[in-house]
Amino acid sequence: MNFLKSTLAGSLVFATLAGAAMSAEDTIKVGVLHSLSGTMAISETTLKDTMLMLIDQQNANGGLLGKQLEAVVVDPASDWPLFAEKARELLTVHEVDVIFGNWTSVSRKSVLPVIEELNGLLFYPVQYEGEESSKNVFYTGASPNQQAIPATDYFLEELGVEKFALLGTDYVYPRTTNNILESYLKGKGIADDDIFVNYTPFGHSDWSKIVADVVALGADGKKVGVISTINGDANIGFYKELAAAGVSADDIPVVAFSVGEEELAGLDTSNLVGHLAAWNYFQSADTDVNAEFVKTWKATMGEERVTNDPMEAHFIGFNMWVNAATAAGSTEVDSVRASMYGQEYPNLTGGMAVMLPNHHLAKPVLIGEIQDDGQFDIISQTSEVAGDAWTDFLPESAVLMSDWKDLGCGMYNTETKTCVQTLSNY
């Protein structure tokens, strides 16, 4: 426990850096690129708070390489082009050494050209659709084989789901994930007519027709399940409409990939009991390290505040970055990158997260069932699963691999033995 207590030790309030007049060269600047307003603020504000807590704790433990860390917080306001502008501002105006940020894939795609042009370093903490591996990004959230595929298997094998409603917000993450899942389900013998796909805009609020369509899918008596890639505050209306339609988890179970404890805190969970979510972490994980983390978070932010999966991803990513910079003796991007491969850090759910040459983590997969207190009962947990940048379930991707350590390529064709490209303009 000493390693965690030393990490979590220190001030339980966000302290103002002593010596505010320090010049830029006296601090190591950490960019925080999360939406604090707009449709994604419900999810991303907590990640900003997490970063401030982690930075404050690291400073209380002596900082990094003999310097204090300085958080530089910007608000891209759930505006996807603005993410690119704010990333450029962080790197060129504030000259940050690293960026922790983004939630949606469309915001990450907006940032990619900027950080690759300027050789910045981004730690991205949220589950995503895969089909990407940037030299300038470490992906600490789940790829599809660490969330979407195991959740689908749970529906098929444990719940006997025969028809699938794939409901998502209309942007790259849900569309690509559902493309992968459609291919996977058809490979499992699910007919085209038994797969219903629907996309809605960010902030969508009128769910009556869509819920009615989902209910109608089961008119023939076959078991229907919903796989939800709905993001942000649109989840509030979706779950309210389910409850209004009298749909319970026994009738039509929902497994969500973007609903965690923070999102449930804004919902009446009384009618959601039994619905599911798939992540790599839940606050209810019964480990000593998680108990210490949750205790520190609540002491810092207030007893009512909850923890969630992307918070753990930031926790792991930040500490790996600190350890890599320490090993490299520098926060220079190329040096840190070289030191990241093979970095290990404890998962809050037990075991060790490992950074792979494809810039993804090996982490366990958890499925949780919503309880009436807004927490999740963990009903399934695997050992560590290696994150896969390129899915095995799309023919064009199955031949690709990523290896930045030895091959120096994020898009390597294993059949032609060639590097297709190194920049992320796919």
C-alpha positions in Angstrom: 0.0 0.0 0.0 3.0 2.4 0.5 3.2 3.1 -3.3 -0.5 4.1 -3.4 -0.5 6.0 -0.2 2.5 8.0 -1.3 0.7 8.7 -4.6 -2.6 9.7 -2.9 -1.0 11.4 0.0 -0.8 15.2 0.4 -3.2 18.0 0.5 -6.9 17.2 0.2 -7.7 20.5 -1.3 -6.5 22.0 -4.5 -3.7 24.2 -3.4 -2.5 27.3 -5.2 1.0 26.7 -6.3 3.4 28.4 -3.9 5.3 31.1 -5.6 2.8 32.1 -8.3 5.4 34.4 -9.8 7.6 31.4 -10.9 8.8 31.7 -14.4 7.9 29.1 -17.0 11.2 27.3 -16.8 10.6 26.7 -13.0 7.6 24.5 -13.6 6.6 21.6 -15.8 3.3 22.5 -17.5 0.5 19.9 -17.8 -2.3 20.7 -20.2 -5.8 19.8 -19.3 -8.1 19.7 -22.3 -11.6 18.9 -21.2 -15.0 20.4 -21.9 -16.2 22.4 -18.9 -19.3 23.6 -20.7 -21.7 22.3 -23.4 -23.2 18.8 -23.8 -20.1 16.9 -22.7 -19.5 18.9 -19.5 -21.5 16.4 -17.5 -18.7 13.8 -18.2 -15.6 15.9 -18.7 -15.6 18.3 -15.8 -14.9 15.4 -13.4 -11.8 14.5 -15.5 -10.5 18.1 -15.1 -11.0 17.8 -11.4 -9.2 14.5 -11.4 -6.2 16.0 -13.1 -6.0 18.9 -10.7 -6.1 16.4 -7.8 -3.4 14.2 -9.2 -1.2 17.2 -10.0 -1.7 18.6 -6.5 -0.8 15.3 -5.0 2.3 15.0 -7.1 3.5 18.4 -6.1 2.9 17.5 -2.4 5.2 14.6 -3.0 7.9 16.7 -4.3 6.9 17.4 -7.9 8.7 15.9 -10.9 12.4 16.1 -11.7 13.0 18.7 -9.1 10.2 21.0 -10.4 6.6 21.6 -9.4 3.8 20.7 -11.9 1.6 23.5 -13.2 -1.9 22.7 -14.5 -2.9 24.7 -17.6 -6.7 24.3 -17.9 -8.6 25.3 -21.1 -12.3 24.8 -22.0 -13.0 23.6 -25.5 -16.7 23.8 -24.6 -17.8 20.6 -26.4 -16.9 22.3 -29.7 -14.9 19.8 -31.8 -13.0 22.3 -34.0 -12.2 24.3 -30.8 -10.4 21.3 -29.4 -7.8 21.7 -32.1 -7.4 25.4 -31.4 -7.1 24.8 -27.7 -4.6 22.0 -28.2 -2.5 24.3 -30.4 -2.7 27.0 -27.7 -1.6 24.6 -25.1 1.5 23.5 -27.1 2.6 26.8 -28.7 1.4 29.6 -26.3 1.6 27.8 -22.9 4.3 25.3 -24.0 2.9 22.4 -22.0 5.0 19.3 -21.7 2.0 16.9 -22.0 -1.8 17.0 -22.5 -4.4 15.0 -20.7 -7.8 15.4 -22.3 -10.7 14.7 -24.7 -13.7 12.5 -24.3 -15.4 12.0 -27.6 -13.5 10.5 -30.6 -14.6 13.4 -32.8 -12.7 15.8 -30.4 -9.7 13.5 -30.4 -9.7 13.3 -34.2 -9.8 17.1 -34.3 -6.7 17.3 -32.1 -4.6 14.5 -33.8 -3.2 16.7 -36.7 -2.2 19.4 -34.3 -0.3 17.2 -31.8 1.3 15.2 -34.7 2.5 18.4 -36.4 3.9 19.9 -33.2 5.1 16.6 -31.7 2.9 17.0 -28.6 1.9 14.1 -26.3 -1.8 13.3 -25.5 -3.1 10.9 -22.9 -6.6 9.9 -23.9 -8.7 8.4 -21.1 -11.9 7.2 -22.6 -13.2 4.0 -24.3 -13.1 4.4 -28.1 -13.6 2.7 -31.4 -10.1 1.7 -32.1 -8.9 1.8 -35.7 -6.2 4.2 -34.8 -2.7 4.3 -33.3 -0.9 7.6 -33.2 2.7 8.0 -32.2 1.6 11.1 -30.2 -1.3 9.5 -28.2 -1.3 7.0 -25.4 -4.8 5.4 -25.2 -5.6 4.6 -21.6 -9.3 3.8 -22.1 -10.7 0.7 -23.7 -10.6 -0.4 -27.3 -13.5 -2.5 -28.6 -12.0 -5.8 -27.6 -11.8 -4.5 -24.1 -15.4 -3.4 -23.8 -17.8 -3.7 -26.8 -17.0 -7.3 -27.8 -17.0 -8.7 -24.2 -20.3 -6.9 -23.5 -21.8 -8.3 -26.7 -20.6 -11.8 -25.7 -22.3 -11.3 -22.3 -25.6 -10.5 -24.0 -25.3 -13.6 -26.3 -24.0 -16.1 -23.8 -25.4 -15.0 -20.4 -28.7 -13.2 -21.2 -29.7 -15.1 -24.4 -30.3 -11.9 -26.4 -31.4 -12.7 -30.0 -32.1 -9.2 -31.4 -29.9 -6.2 -31.0 -30.7 -2.5 -31.0 -27.4 -0.5 -31.5 -28.2 3.0 -30.4 -25.6 5.7 -30.6 -24.8 9.4 -30.8 -24.1 10.4 -34.4 -20.3 10.7 -34.6 -17.2 8.5 -35.2 -17.1 6.4 -32.0 -20.6 5.0 -32.1 -20.6 4.5 -35.9 -17.3 2.7 -36.0 -18.0 0.6 -32.9 -21.4 -0.4 -34.3 -19.8 -1.2 -37.7 -17.5 -3.6 -35.8 -20.4 -5.0 -33.7 -22.6 -5.6 -36.8 -19.8 -7.6 -38.4 -19.2 -9.5 -35.2 -22.9 -10.3 -34.7 -23.4 -11.5 -38.2 -20.4 -13.8 -37.7 -22.2 -15.2 -34.7 -25.3 -16.0 -36.8 -27.5 -12.9 -36.0 -29.5 -12.0 -39.1 -29.5 -8.5 -40.6 -33.2 -8.1 -39.8 -32.4 -8.8 -36.1 -30.1 -5.8 -35.8 -31.6 -2.3 -35.5 -29.2 0.6 -35.7 -30.1 4.2 -34.9 -28.1 7.5 -34.4 -29.1 10.7 -32.8 -27.4 14.1 -32.5 -25.5 15.2 -29.4 -28.0 16.5 -26.8 -30.9 14.6 -28.3 -33.9 14.7 -26.0 -37.0 13.2 -27.7 -36.6 9.4 -27.4 -40.3 8.3 -27.6 -40.2 7.0 -31.2 -36.8 5.3 -30.8 -37.8 3.5 -27.6 -41.1 2.5 -29.3 -39.1 1.1 -32.2 -36.9 -0.9 -29.9 -39.9 -2.3 -28.1 -41.4 -3.3 -31.4 -38.3 -5.2 -32.4 -39.3 -7.8 -29.9 -42.9 -8.2 -31.1 -42.1 -11.7 -32.3 -41.1 -12.8 -28.8 -37.4 -12.9 -29.4 -35.2 -11.4 -26.6 -34.1 -7.9 -27.4 -31.0 -6.1 -26.0 -29.8 -2.5 -26.4 -26.1 -1.7 -26.9 -25.8 2.0 -26.1 -23.1 4.2 -27.4 -25.1 7.3 -26.5 -22.9 10.0 -25.1 -23.3 13.0 -22.8 -26.5 14.4 -21.5 -28.6 12.6 -24.1 -28.5 9.6 -21.8 -30.7 11.4 -19.3 -33.6 11.6 -21.8 -33.0 8.1 -23.1 -33.3 6.4 -19.7 -36.2 8.6 -18.6 -38.1 7.5 -21.8 -37.3 3.8 -21.1 -38.8 4.2 -17.6 -41.8 6.1 -18.9 -42.5 3.3 -21.4 -42.3 0.7 -18.6 -39.3 -1.0 -20.0 -37.3 -2.8 -17.3 -34.0 -4.6 -17.5 -35.8 -7.9 -17.4 -37.7 -6.9 -20.5 -35.0 -5.3 -22.6 -31.6 -5.0 -21.0 -29.3 -2.1 -21.9 -25.6 -2.2 -21.8 -24.0 1.2 -22.0 -20.4 2.1 -22.9 -20.6 5.8 -22.0 -22.6 5.7 -18.8 -20.8 5.5 -15.5 -21.2 6.7 -12.0 -21.0 10.4 -12.9 -23.8 10.1 -15.4 -26.0 8.1 -13.1 -25.6 10.8 -10.4 -27.9 13.0 -12.5 -30.6 10.3 -13.1 -33.4 8.8 -11.1 -32.0 5.3 -10.9 -35.0 3.7 -9.4 -36.3 2.4 -12.7 -32.8 1.6 -14.1 -31.9 -1.2 -11.7 -30.6 -4.2 -13.6 -29.4 -2.4 -16.7 -25.7 -2.8 -17.4 -22.5 -0.9 -18.3 -19.2 -2.3 -19.5 -16.0 -0.6 -18.4 -12.6 -1.4 -17.0 -13.4 0.1 -13.6 -16.3 0.7 -11.2 -16.2 2.6 -8.0 -17.6 -0.5 -6.3 -14.4 -2.5 -7.0 -13.5 -4.2 -3.7 -9.8 -3.6 -3.4 -7.6 -1.7 -0.9 -6.1 0.5 -3.5 -9.6 1.5 -4.8 -10.9 2.2 -1.3 -7.9 4.6 -0.7 -8.5 6.3 -4.1 -12.3 6.7 -3.4 -11.6 8.0 0.1 -9.1 10.6 -1.2 -11.4 11.7 -4.0 -14.4 12.2 -1.7 -12.2 14.0 0.9 -11.0 16.3 -1.9 -14.2 17.0 -3.8 -17.0 16.2 -1.4 -18.8 13.1 -0.1 -21.4 13.2 -2.9 -18.8 13.0 -5.7 -18.3 9.6 -7.3 -15.4 8.0 -9.2 -15.6 6.4 -12.7 -13.6 4.5 -15.4 -12.1 7.5 -17.2 -10.8 8.8 -13.9 -9.0 5.5 -13.3 -7.6 5.8 -16.9 -6.2 9.3 -16.0 -4.9 8.0 -12.7 -3.0 5.2 -14.5 -1.9 7.4 -17.4 -0.7 10.3 -15.2 1.4 8.0 -13.0 2.8 6.2 -15.9 3.8 9.5 -17.4 5.5 10.6 -14.2 7.4 7.3 -13.9 8.4 7.5 -17.6 9.7 11.0 -17.3 11.5 10.1 -14.1 13.2 7.1 -15.9 14.0 9.3 -18.9 15.3 12.2 -16.7 13.2 14.5 -19.0 9.7 15.5 -20.0 10.8 15.8 -23.6 8.2 13.9 -25.7 10.4 11.5 -27.6 12.3 10.5 -24.4 9.1 10.0 -22.5 7.6 8.0 -25.3 10.6 5.6 -25.3 10.3 5.1 -21.6 6.5 4.4 -21.7 6.7 1.0 -23.3 6.4 -1.7 -20.7 5.4 0.8 -17.9 3.3 -0.9 -15.3 1.0 0.7 -12.8 -1.6 -0.9 -10.4 -5.2 -1.0 -11.6 -7.7 0.2 -9.0 -9.6 -3.1 -9.6 -6.5 -5.2 -8.8 -3.6 -6.4 -10.9 -1.4 -4.3 -13.1 -2.0 -2.2 -16.2 0.8 -2.5 -18.7 1.5 -0.1 -21.6 2.0 -2.0 -24.8 4.0 -1.1 -28.0 0.7 -0.2 -29.7 0.2 2.7 -27.2 -2.8 0.8 -25.6 -3.0 -0.7 -22.1 -3.6 -4.3 -21.0 -6.6 -4.0 -18.5 -9.4 -6.1 -17.1 -12.9 -5.9 -18.5 -15.8 -5.5 -16.1 -19.6 -5.6 -16.5 -21.6 -3.9 -13.8 -25.3 -3.9 -13.0 -27.0 -0.6 -12.0 -28.1 -0.5 -8.4 -30.7 1.8 -6.9 -28.0 3.9 -5.2 -26.4 4.8 -8.5 -23.5 2.4 -8.1 -22.7 -0.8 -10.0 -22.7 -4.4 -8.8 -19.8 -6.0 -10.6 -21.2 -9.2 -12.1 -18.3 -10.1 -14.4 -14.5 -9.4 -14.4 -11.8 -10.8 -16.6 -8.0 -10.9 -16.2 -6.0 -8.2 -18.1 -6.9 -8.0 -21.8 -4.4 -6.5 -24.2 -5.9 -3.5 -26.0 -6.0 -3.9 -29.8 -5.6 -0.9 -32.0 -7.0 -2.7 -35.1 -10.1 -4.9 -34.8 -10.1 -8.5 -36.0 -13.7 -8.2 -37.1 -13.3 -5.9 -40.1 -11.3 -7.4 -43.0 -9.4 -4.3 -43.8 -8.2 -4.0 -40.2 -7.6 -7.6 -39.4 -4.3 -7.5 -41.4 -3.1 -4.4 -39.5 -1.0 -4.1 -36.3 0.6 -1.3 -34.4 4.1 -1.4 -32.9 5.8 1.9 -32.2 8.6 0.4 -30.1 10.2 -1.9 -32.6 8.6 -1.2 -36.0 8.0 2.5 -35.5 4.6 2.1 -37.2 1.0 2.4 -36.0 -0.5 0.9 -39.2 1.7 -2.1 -40.2 0.3 -4.5 -42.8 1.2 -8.0 -41.6 0.6 -9.5 -45.1 2.8 -7.1 -47.1 5.2 -6.6 -44.3 5.1 -2.8 -44.9 4.2 0.3 -42.9 1.1 1.7 -44.6 1.5 5.2 -43.0 2.7 6.8 -39.8 0.4 9.8 -39.6 -3.2 9.5 -38.3 -5.1 10.9 -41.3 -7.3 7.8 -41.5 
